[in-house]
Amino acid sequence: MYVVIVGAGQVGASIAESLADSHDVAVVDIDDDRVEELVYDVDVLGVQGDGADLDTLAEAGVEKADIVIASTDDDETNIVTCGTAMTMTDAFTISRVKSAKFLRTWQQSAGAFGVDHMVATNLLTAETIARVIGLPAAQDVETFADGVVQMAEFEIPEASPVANQTVQEADRYESLTFAAVLRGDDVVIPRGETVLQPGDDVVVIGSKESVHTFSQAISPDVDGVRNVLVVGGSDVGYHTARLLQERGLKPRLIERDHERARELAEDLRGTTVLESDATDREFLEREHVADVDIVVAALDNDEKNLLASLLAKRLGANRAVAVVDSGEYVPLFEAVGVDVAVNPRKATAAEITRFTREHQAENVAIIESDRAEVLEIEVDDESVLAGRPIRDAVADLPDRVVIGAITRGGELVIPRGDTVVELGDHVVVFVESESLDAASAAL
């Protein structure tokens, strides 16, 4: 497959790095230094120029492209790029936009703007936050098989009851599979004797009920979320509050600007909008921030999000989720006390990369910046799993593949060695990136 990516910033570079190993990739950017850096680091064709220009796209070979991805930081440029590409190629076009207003227009008319698929960064970020809030101890959450199967990633706290237990000791849940342990730069495929160390990230796959129960076992002090405080009436803050109130929660939202606060109060009928400065300690104390289950920092500035998160936690808020626009700040935020740092650019790159791979799978989740993937596969007669017990089929699968769950007719089937996989089953598997191509071919 030949992919043309317009925009070599954090999003475009992440997508290029994810796809370059298995596809031919060209990257276009007006910044020559960015292009040169990416060409040096990754095996791609680099083209310096305006991606919305016909000549530049022609130089990138867009006429032979299978997919064109417009991922610059400017919404209008991305939309125009897709429209321009449409005049030269039948390639599938993907546009990144920040504002959901373009997404609403695109959704009302198939193929509007010459865009085949649109990813709205702010809405995607809010959806990521809402999923994490639904499972408050988790760092990442995805659903598969029409919601029957859930994948979640948890960090093992020092004080967790399962810290320093073996997987066998910690595995007390019939419908849960320990898929992987992420330890530093290593991906450990867990066995019964594998010890869950404090600081490990563990990836589990199973029913929603079993994943939730495991979440409570890891962090028994983190109960269900009822009291959510959203800091900042940005587009991300607005969508986060809207999604939460649609789930039946009644979040509070703090916005400093008078006109924006009034606008949000009119649009978010299920949310209490408070006009104030979220870094005002006295105000937070009056609003009983100590009773807050999760505070979401969604201001338009990374430093303010860090300050608001740490202040709220210092005053007693249980957990903090912060939007971090600069990807290099994510480890810093989590090191100093922010429980989950959500980087919109990373989330967008992962979503676009996931979409480009869905021709090989029903659904895809990317783990830890492409270190591994969780795939949902519908079993056909060419799969090595078809009609065979799992213990026999795994011999024909590459190493570092874990079968996490099976659904059959919409019902969960617990994968065991003697489980026979049938045609039409949906199988959710964990695959380390190095084994991805071989696993996709076998499955």
C-alpha positions as CSV (number, residue, x, y, z in Angstrom):
1,M,0.0,0.0,0.0
2,Y,1.3,3.5,-0.9
3,V,0.4,6.2,1.6
4,V,0.9,10.0,1.2
5,I,1.0,12.0,4.5
6,V,0.7,15.8,4.3
7,G,2.1,17.3,7.5
8,A,5.3,16.1,9.3
9,G,4.5,17.4,12.7
10,Q,4.0,15.1,15.7
11,V,0.8,13.5,14.2
12,G,2.2,13.0,10.7
13,A,5.5,11.8,12.0
14,S,3.9,9.3,14.3
15,I,1.7,7.9,11.5
16,A,4.7,7.6,9.2
17,E,6.7,5.7,11.8
18,S,3.8,3.3,12.4
19,L,3.2,2.6,8.7
20,A,6.7,2.8,7.2
21,D,7.7,-0.8,8.2
22,S,4.9,-2.4,6.2
23,H,4.0,0.2,3.6
24,D,5.5,2.7,1.1
25,V,5.1,6.1,2.6
26,A,5.7,9.7,1.3
27,V,5.6,12.7,3.7
28,V,5.0,16.3,2.5
29,D,5.6,19.4,4.6
30,I,6.4,23.0,4.0
31,D,9.2,22.8,6.6
32,D,12.3,21.4,5.0
33,D,14.0,20.6,8.3
34,R,11.0,18.5,9.4
35,V,11.1,16.6,6.1
36,E,14.8,15.9,6.3
37,E,14.6,14.8,9.9
38,L,11.8,12.3,9.1
39,V,13.6,11.0,6.1
40,Y,16.7,10.5,8.2
41,D,14.9,8.7,11.0
42,V,12.3,6.7,9.0
43,D,12.4,5.0,5.6
44,V,10.0,7.4,3.8
45,L,10.0,9.6,0.7
46,G,10.3,13.2,1.7
47,V,8.8,16.1,-0.3
48,Q,9.2,19.8,0.7
49,G,6.3,21.9,-0.3
50,D,2.6,22.9,0.1
51,G,0.5,19.7,0.4
52,A,-2.5,21.6,-1.0
53,D,-0.6,22.3,-4.2
54,L,-1.1,20.1,-7.3
55,D,2.6,20.1,-8.3
56,T,3.7,19.1,-4.7
57,L,1.2,16.3,-4.6
58,A,2.3,15.1,-8.0
59,E,5.9,15.1,-6.8
60,A,4.8,12.9,-3.9
61,G,3.3,10.4,-6.3
62,V,-0.3,11.0,-5.2
63,E,-1.7,9.6,-8.4
64,K,-0.6,6.1,-7.3
65,A,-1.5,6.5,-3.7
66,D,-4.0,4.2,-1.9
67,I,-4.4,6.5,1.0
68,V,-3.9,10.3,1.4
69,I,-3.7,11.6,5.0
70,A,-3.9,15.3,5.7
71,S,-2.5,15.9,9.2
72,T,-1.2,19.5,9.5
73,D,-2.2,21.7,12.4
74,D,-4.6,23.7,10.2
75,D,-8.1,22.4,9.6
76,E,-8.7,24.3,6.4
77,T,-5.4,23.2,4.9
78,N,-6.2,19.6,5.6
79,I,-9.6,19.8,4.0
80,V,-8.3,21.6,0.9
81,T,-5.5,19.1,0.6
82,C,-8.0,16.2,0.5
83,G,-10.1,18.1,-2.1
84,T,-7.1,18.8,-4.2
85,A,-5.9,15.1,-4.0
86,M,-9.4,14.0,-5.1
87,T,-8.9,15.7,-8.4
88,M,-5.8,13.7,-9.1
89,T,-6.4,10.2,-7.6
90,D,-9.1,7.8,-6.4
91,A,-7.1,7.3,-3.1
92,F,-9.0,7.1,0.2
93,T,-8.6,10.5,1.9
94,I,-8.4,11.1,5.6
95,S,-8.5,14.6,7.1
96,R,-7.5,15.6,10.6
97,V,-9.5,18.6,12.1
98,K,-9.5,20.1,15.5
99,S,-13.0,21.6,15.4
100,A,-16.1,19.4,15.5
101,K,-18.0,21.9,13.3
102,F,-16.3,20.5,10.2
103,L,-17.1,16.9,11.4
104,R,-20.8,17.8,11.7
105,T,-20.9,19.2,8.2
106,W,-19.0,16.2,6.8
107,Q,-21.3,13.7,8.7
108,Q,-24.4,15.3,7.1
109,S,-23.1,14.7,3.6
110,A,-21.1,11.7,2.6
111,G,-17.8,12.7,0.9
112,A,-18.2,16.4,1.7
113,F,-15.0,18.4,1.1
114,G,-13.5,15.4,-0.8
115,V,-12.9,13.7,2.5
116,D,-13.6,10.0,2.9
117,H,-12.8,9.9,6.6
118,M,-12.5,12.7,9.1
119,V,-10.9,12.6,12.6
120,A,-11.9,15.4,14.9
121,T,-9.0,15.8,17.4
122,N,-10.9,17.6,20.2
123,L,-13.8,15.2,20.1
124,L,-11.5,12.2,20.0
125,T,-9.6,13.6,23.0
126,A,-12.9,14.0,25.0
127,E,-13.9,10.5,24.1
128,T,-10.6,9.2,25.3
129,I,-11.0,11.0,28.6
130,A,-14.6,9.8,29.0
131,R,-13.5,6.2,28.5
132,V,-10.8,6.6,31.2
133,I,-13.4,8.1,33.6
134,G,-15.6,5.1,33.0
135,L,-12.8,2.9,34.4
136,P,-11.1,5.4,36.7
137,A,-8.0,3.3,37.7
138,A,-7.1,2.7,34.0
139,Q,-4.7,4.5,31.8
140,D,-6.2,3.3,28.5
141,V,-9.6,1.6,27.7
142,E,-10.9,0.2,24.4
143,T,-13.9,-1.9,23.6
144,F,-14.3,-4.7,21.0
145,A,-16.9,-7.1,19.6
146,D,-19.7,-4.5,19.9
147,G,-18.9,-3.8,23.5
148,V,-18.8,-7.4,24.7
149,V,-15.0,-7.4,25.2
150,Q,-13.0,-4.7,26.9
151,M,-9.2,-4.1,26.9
152,A,-7.7,-1.9,29.6
153,E,-4.2,-0.9,30.7
154,F,-3.4,-0.3,34.4
155,E,-0.3,0.8,36.2
156,I,0.4,-1.3,39.3
157,P,0.7,1.1,42.3
158,E,3.2,0.4,45.1
159,A,0.4,0.0,47.6
160,S,-1.8,-2.2,45.4
161,P,-2.9,-5.6,46.8
162,V,-1.7,-7.3,43.6
163,A,1.8,-5.7,43.7
164,N,4.5,-8.4,43.9
165,Q,2.0,-11.2,43.3
166,T,2.4,-13.7,40.5
167,V,-0.1,-13.6,37.6
168,Q,-1.4,-16.9,38.9
169,E,-2.1,-15.4,42.3
170,A,-3.6,-12.2,40.8
171,D,-5.7,-14.1,38.3
172,R,-9.0,-14.7,40.2
173,Y,-11.3,-13.8,37.3
174,E,-12.9,-16.4,35.0
175,S,-13.4,-14.1,32.1
176,L,-10.1,-12.1,32.2
177,T,-6.9,-12.7,30.3
178,F,-3.6,-11.1,31.3
179,A,-2.3,-10.2,27.8
180,A,0.9,-8.4,28.5
181,V,3.1,-6.6,31.1
182,L,4.9,-3.5,30.0
183,R,8.0,-3.1,32.1
184,G,10.2,-0.2,31.1
185,D,11.0,-0.7,27.4
186,D,10.2,-4.4,27.6
187,V,7.0,-6.2,26.7
188,V,6.6,-9.3,28.8
189,I,4.1,-12.0,27.8
190,P,2.9,-13.1,31.2
191,R,3.0,-16.6,32.5
192,G,1.6,-17.9,35.7
193,E,4.9,-17.3,37.5
194,T,5.3,-13.7,36.2
195,V,5.5,-11.3,39.1
196,L,3.5,-8.1,38.8
197,Q,6.0,-5.4,40.0
198,P,5.1,-1.9,41.2
199,G,5.3,0.4,38.3
200,D,4.4,-2.2,35.7
201,D,1.7,-1.5,33.2
202,V,-0.5,-4.6,32.8
203,V,-2.8,-5.1,29.8
204,V,-5.9,-7.2,30.4
205,I,-8.7,-8.4,28.1
206,G,-12.1,-9.7,29.1
207,S,-15.7,-9.0,29.9
208,K,-16.5,-5.4,31.1
209,E,-17.5,-6.9,34.5
210,S,-14.2,-8.8,35.0
211,V,-12.1,-5.8,33.9
212,H,-14.0,-3.6,36.3
213,T,-13.5,-6.1,39.1
214,F,-9.8,-6.3,38.4
215,S,-9.6,-2.5,38.4
216,Q,-11.0,-2.5,41.9
217,A,-8.5,-5.1,43.0
218,I,-5.6,-3.1,41.7
219,S,-6.8,0.2,43.3
220,P,-9.4,-0.6,45.9
221,D,-9.4,3.1,47.0
222,V,-10.7,4.1,43.5
223,D,-14.4,3.6,43.6
224,G,-17.0,4.4,40.9
225,V,-17.0,7.9,39.6
226,R,-19.9,10.2,40.6
227,N,-18.3,13.6,41.2
228,V,-16.4,15.0,38.1
229,L,-15.0,18.5,37.9
230,V,-14.0,19.7,34.4
231,V,-11.5,22.6,34.4
232,G,-11.7,24.8,31.3
233,G,-14.5,25.4,28.8
234,S,-12.3,24.7,25.8
235,D,-13.7,22.6,23.0
236,V,-12.3,19.5,24.7
237,G,-13.8,20.5,28.0
238,Y,-17.2,21.1,26.4
239,H,-17.2,17.7,24.7
240,T,-16.0,16.0,27.8
241,A,-18.8,17.4,29.9
242,R,-21.4,16.7,27.2
243,L,-20.3,13.0,27.0
244,L,-20.4,12.6,30.7
245,Q,-23.9,14.1,31.1
246,E,-25.1,11.8,28.3
247,R,-23.9,8.9,30.6
248,G,-26.1,10.2,33.4
249,L,-23.4,12.0,35.3
250,K,-23.8,15.6,36.5
251,P,-20.4,17.2,36.0
252,R,-19.3,20.6,37.1
253,L,-17.3,22.8,34.7
254,I,-15.2,25.8,35.6
255,E,-14.8,28.5,33.0
256,R,-13.2,31.9,33.7
257,D,-14.5,33.9,30.7
258,H,-18.0,35.3,31.3
259,E,-19.3,35.0,27.7
260,R,-17.9,31.5,27.2
261,A,-19.4,30.4,30.6
262,R,-22.8,31.7,29.7
263,E,-22.6,29.9,26.3
264,L,-21.7,26.6,28.0
265,A,-24.4,27.0,30.5
266,E,-27.0,27.3,27.7
267,D,-25.6,24.3,25.8
268,L,-24.9,21.9,28.7
269,R,-28.1,21.6,30.6
270,G,-26.9,18.6,32.6
271,T,-23.7,20.4,33.7
272,T,-23.3,23.0,36.4
273,V,-21.1,25.7,34.9
274,L,-19.1,27.8,37.4
275,E,-17.6,31.1,36.3
276,S,-14.3,31.4,38.1
277,D,-10.5,30.9,38.0
278,A,-9.7,27.2,38.5
279,T,-6.4,28.1,40.2
280,D,-8.3,30.1,43.0
281,R,-7.7,28.0,46.1
282,E,-10.4,29.5,48.1
283,F,-13.0,29.0,45.3
284,L,-12.0,25.3,45.0
285,E,-12.3,24.8,48.7
286,R,-15.8,26.4,48.7
287,E,-16.7,24.0,45.9
288,H,-15.6,21.1,48.0
289,V,-12.9,19.9,45.6
290,A,-11.8,17.4,48.2
291,D,-14.9,15.4,47.4
292,V,-14.2,15.2,43.7
293,D,-13.5,11.7,42.3
294,I,-11.8,13.0,39.1
295,V,-10.7,16.4,38.0
296,V,-10.2,16.9,34.2
297,A,-7.9,19.7,33.3
298,A,-8.9,20.9,29.8
299,L,-7.5,24.4,29.6
300,D,-5.8,25.6,26.4
301,N,-2.3,25.7,28.1
302,D,-0.2,22.8,29.3
303,E,1.3,24.6,32.2
304,K,-2.1,25.8,33.5
305,N,-3.4,22.2,33.1
306,L,-0.5,20.9,35.2
307,L,-1.1,23.6,37.9
308,A,-4.8,23.0,38.0
309,S,-4.4,19.3,38.3
310,L,-1.8,19.4,41.1
311,L,-3.7,22.1,43.0
312,A,-6.9,20.1,42.9
313,K,-5.2,16.9,44.0
314,R,-3.4,18.8,46.8
315,L,-6.8,20.0,48.0
316,G,-8.1,16.4,48.1
317,A,-9.3,15.4,44.7
318,N,-8.9,11.7,44.2
319,R,-7.5,11.5,40.7
320,A,-6.5,13.9,37.9
321,V,-6.7,13.6,34.1
322,A,-5.0,16.4,32.1
323,V,-4.9,17.3,28.5
324,V,-1.2,17.7,27.4
325,D,-0.7,19.3,24.0
326,S,3.1,18.8,23.9
327,G,3.8,15.1,23.7
328,E,7.2,15.4,25.4
329,Y,5.5,16.7,28.5
330,V,3.4,13.5,29.0
331,P,6.0,11.6,31.1
332,L,6.6,14.8,33.2
333,F,2.9,15.2,34.0
334,E,2.5,11.6,35.1
335,A,5.8,11.7,37.1
336,V,4.8,14.6,39.2
337,G,1.3,13.3,40.1
338,V,-1.1,13.6,37.2
339,D,-2.8,10.2,37.0
340,V,-3.5,10.2,33.3
341,A,-2.1,12.6,30.7
342,V,-4.0,12.6,27.4
343,N,-2.1,14.0,24.4
344,P,-4.5,15.0,21.6
345,R,-1.8,14.6,18.9
346,K,-0.9,11.1,20.1
347,A,-4.6,10.1,20.2
348,T,-5.2,11.4,16.7
349,A,-2.2,9.7,15.3
350,A,-3.2,6.4,16.9
351,E,-6.8,6.8,15.6
352,I,-5.7,7.5,12.0
353,T,-3.1,4.6,12.1
354,R,-5.8,2.3,13.5
355,F,-8.2,3.3,10.7
356,T,-5.6,2.5,8.0
357,R,-5.2,-1.0,9.4
358,E,-8.8,-1.8,9.7
359,H,-8.8,-3.5,6.3
360,Q,-6.9,-6.3,8.0
361,A,-9.1,-6.4,11.2
362,E,-12.5,-5.6,12.5
363,N,-11.1,-3.3,15.2
364,V,-7.6,-2.2,16.3
365,A,-6.2,-0.6,19.5
366,I,-2.6,0.7,19.5
367,I,-0.7,0.2,22.8
368,E,2.0,2.5,24.1
369,S,2.9,4.4,20.9
370,D,2.8,1.3,18.7
371,R,4.7,-1.1,20.9
372,A,1.9,-3.5,20.5
373,E,-1.7,-3.8,19.1
374,V,-4.9,-5.5,20.2
375,L,-6.8,-6.7,17.1
376,E,-10.3,-8.0,16.6
377,I,-10.4,-10.7,13.9
378,E,-13.4,-12.4,12.4
379,V,-12.3,-16.0,11.8
380,D,-12.7,-17.3,8.2
381,D,-11.6,-20.6,6.6
382,E,-8.1,-19.2,5.9
383,S,-7.3,-18.6,9.5
384,V,-5.0,-21.0,11.3
385,L,-7.5,-20.9,14.2
386,A,-10.5,-22.1,12.3
387,G,-11.9,-25.4,13.6
388,R,-8.9,-26.1,15.9
389,P,-8.4,-26.1,19.6
390,I,-6.4,-23.1,20.7
391,R,-3.5,-25.2,22.1
392,D,-3.0,-26.8,18.6
393,A,-3.4,-23.5,16.7
394,V,-0.9,-21.5,18.7
395,A,1.9,-23.6,17.3
396,D,1.2,-22.0,13.9
397,L,1.0,-18.4,15.3
398,P,4.2,-16.3,15.7
399,D,5.6,-15.7,19.1
400,R,4.3,-13.0,21.4
401,V,0.7,-13.4,20.4
402,V,-1.9,-13.8,23.1
403,I,-5.5,-14.8,22.5
404,G,-7.5,-12.6,24.9
405,A,-11.2,-13.3,24.2
406,I,-13.6,-14.9,21.8
407,T,-17.2,-13.9,21.0
408,R,-19.6,-16.2,19.3
409,G,-23.0,-15.0,18.3
410,G,-22.5,-11.9,20.5
411,E,-21.7,-14.0,23.6
412,L,-18.3,-14.2,25.3
413,V,-16.4,-17.4,25.1
414,I,-13.5,-17.8,27.6
415,P,-10.4,-18.9,25.6
416,R,-8.8,-22.0,27.1
417,G,-6.4,-24.6,25.6
418,D,-9.2,-26.9,24.6
419,T,-11.5,-24.2,23.2
420,V,-12.3,-24.9,19.5
421,V,-12.4,-21.7,17.4
422,E,-15.3,-21.8,15.0
423,L,-15.8,-20.0,11.6
424,G,-17.4,-16.6,12.2
425,D,-16.0,-16.3,15.7
426,H,-14.6,-12.9,16.7
427,V,-11.2,-13.3,18.3
428,V,-9.5,-10.5,20.2
429,V,-5.7,-10.9,20.3
430,F,-2.7,-9.0,21.7
431,V,0.2,-8.8,19.3
432,E,3.6,-7.3,19.9
433,S,4.5,-5.0,16.9
434,E,7.4,-7.1,15.7
435,S,5.0,-10.0,15.2
436,L,2.2,-8.0,13.7
437,D,2.6,-8.8,9.9
438,A,3.1,-12.5,10.5
439,A,0.1,-12.6,13.0
440,S,-2.2,-10.7,10.6
441,A,-1.3,-13.2,7.8
442,A,-1.9,-16.2,10.0
443,L,-5.1,-15.0,11.6
